[in-house]
Amino acid sequence: MLWKSKSTDNYKNKVRGFEPLSCIYDIIITVQNGQLAKVEENTSLSFINENPQYAIVEKENWNNQESSFGCNYEKFTIPQVFTNVNGILKDTNPLTERPEIVFDSEVGYVTYYGVNYHGYGLFTFVLVTDCCSWYEFSAYEPLH
């Protein structure tokens, strides 16, 4: 596997994503020794802001699954992303879900994954897209 041959346990990565009724992600994570060490969140409240402002998220807020609108930042280390993608591929129902996964061709990490959920309209046989979750990873930077 390309990632295993080129991987490092110390890196920064930008994560953007969307989980319906749960979380909108625009963060920069720092991983040290394979563990999440720092999370910085875009406080500009806009994906299209040309000069976003980032603020450090306190460690106790990295996994807010208890709240109704909680974000889980701990799932974005690269090994955990591979685990997430494997779970999606294993558990996807092809009748109702369409996964999309993109890999970096040089280093081999996941640069995008998402799942489109779909069904059929109540009175027609036309495919209707209901919602989706997606995650985009960019600005990967190995740290020494």
C-alpha positions in Angstrom: 0.0 0.0 0.0 1.4 3.4 -1.1 0.5 5.2 2.2 2.3 2.7 4.4 5.5 3.0 2.4 5.5 6.8 2.6 3.6 7.5 5.8 4.7 9.5 8.8 3.3 9.7 12.3 3.8 13.4 12.4 1.8 15.7 10.0 -0.6 18.5 9.5 -3.7 18.1 7.3 -6.7 20.4 6.4 -10.1 18.8 6.7 -13.3 20.1 5.3 -16.6 18.2 5.4 -20.3 18.0 6.1 -22.5 15.7 8.1 -26.2 16.5 7.8 -27.7 17.8 11.1 -24.4 17.2 12.9 -21.3 19.1 11.9 -19.6 21.3 9.3 -15.9 20.8 9.3 -13.2 23.3 8.4 -10.2 22.5 10.5 -6.5 22.0 10.5 -5.3 19.0 12.5 -1.8 18.3 13.8 -0.9 14.7 14.5 2.2 13.8 16.6 3.3 10.2 17.1 0.2 9.0 15.4 -2.1 10.8 17.8 -4.2 13.9 17.4 -2.2 16.7 19.0 -3.9 19.9 17.9 -7.1 21.0 16.2 -7.6 24.5 14.7 -11.1 25.5 13.6 -12.1 28.1 11.0 -13.9 30.8 13.0 -14.8 32.7 9.8 -18.0 30.5 9.4 -17.5 30.3 5.6 -15.8 27.8 3.3 -15.3 30.5 0.7 -13.5 33.1 2.9 -10.1 33.8 1.2 -8.4 34.6 4.6 -9.9 32.3 7.1 -9.1 32.8 10.8 -8.4 29.6 12.8 -8.6 29.2 16.6 -7.5 26.3 18.7 -10.2 23.9 19.8 -9.7 22.7 23.4 -9.0 19.0 23.7 -12.1 18.3 25.7 -14.2 19.4 22.6 -12.5 17.1 20.1 -15.3 14.5 20.4 -18.6 16.1 21.1 -20.8 13.2 20.2 -22.9 13.6 23.3 -24.5 16.9 22.0 -27.0 16.9 19.3 -24.7 19.0 17.0 -21.4 17.5 18.0 -18.3 17.3 15.9 -15.8 14.4 16.2 -12.3 15.5 15.2 -10.6 12.3 16.4 -11.7 10.4 13.3 -9.5 12.4 11.0 -6.0 10.9 11.6 -5.0 9.3 8.3 -5.1 5.7 9.7 -8.6 6.4 11.2 -9.7 7.7 7.8 -8.7 4.4 6.2 -10.7 2.6 8.8 -13.7 4.8 8.2 -13.4 4.2 4.4 -13.1 0.4 4.9 -16.2 0.5 7.1 -18.1 2.4 4.4 -17.1 0.0 1.7 -18.0 -3.0 3.9 -21.4 -1.7 5.1 -22.6 0.2 2.0 -26.0 -0.9 0.7 -25.7 -0.4 -3.1 -29.5 0.1 -3.4 -29.5 3.2 -1.1 -25.9 4.5 -0.9 -23.2 5.5 -3.3 -19.7 5.9 -1.8 -17.1 8.1 -3.5 -13.4 7.8 -2.5 -10.4 9.6 -4.0 -6.7 8.9 -3.1 -3.6 11.1 -3.5 -1.5 9.6 -6.3 1.9 10.5 -4.7 1.5 9.7 -1.1 -1.6 7.5 -1.1 -3.8 9.0 1.6 -7.5 9.6 1.1 -8.1 13.1 -0.3 -11.9 12.8 -0.4 -14.6 10.4 0.7 -18.3 10.8 0.8 -21.6 8.8 0.7 -24.6 9.9 -1.2 -27.8 8.4 0.1 -30.5 7.9 -2.4 -33.9 6.4 -2.8 -36.8 6.5 -5.1 -39.6 9.1 -5.2 -42.9 8.1 -3.7 -44.9 8.1 -6.9 -42.1 7.8 -9.5 -39.2 5.6 -10.3 -36.8 8.5 -10.7 -33.8 8.5 -8.4 -33.9 11.2 -5.8 -30.8 12.2 -3.8 -31.8 12.7 -0.2 -28.6 13.8 1.5 -24.9 13.2 1.8 -21.9 13.2 4.0 -18.5 14.2 2.7 -15.0 14.9 3.8 -12.1 16.6 1.9 -8.4 16.4 3.0 -5.8 18.8 1.6 -2.6 20.6 2.4 -1.0 17.5 3.8 2.3 18.4 5.4 4.7 15.9 6.9 6.3 17.2 10.1 9.8 16.3 11.4 
